[in-house]
Amino acid sequence: MLIYMLAAAMTIVMLIATAFGLHQEAARVRVKANTKRLDGFAHRNVYRRH
């Protein structure tokens, strides 16, 4: 019975760690995409005359 409880606890911990890792990766990709998009606008506005 103890082995089953440890296996279940380990499975739950691994699922939580996977969800946290996916969340962190998605946030990193989102920031990278937003930075790339803003850099594109910055390059276009450099040559605009006021």
JOURPE-V522490 format. One record per residue. RES is the residue in three letters. OMEGA is omega as a letter, one per 40 degrees, with the letter a starting at -180 (999 if undefined). Layout:
res->(RES/RES)
omega->(OMEGA/OMEGA)
This chain:
res->(MET/LEU/ILE/TYR/MET/LEU/ALA/ALA/ALA/MET/THR/ILE/VAL/MET/LEU/ILE/ALA/THR/ALA/PHE/GLY/LEU/HIS/GLN/GLU/ALA/ALA/ARG/VAL/ARG/VAL/LYS/ALA/ASN/THR/LYS/ARG/LEU/ASP/GLY/PHE/ALA/HIS/ARG/ASN/VAL/TYR/ARG/ARG/HIS)
omega->(a/i/i/i/i/i/i/i/i/i/i/i/i/i/i/i/i/i/i/i/i/i/i/i/i/i/i/i/i/i/i/i/i/i/i/a/i/i/i/i/a/a/i/a/a/a/a/i/a/999)
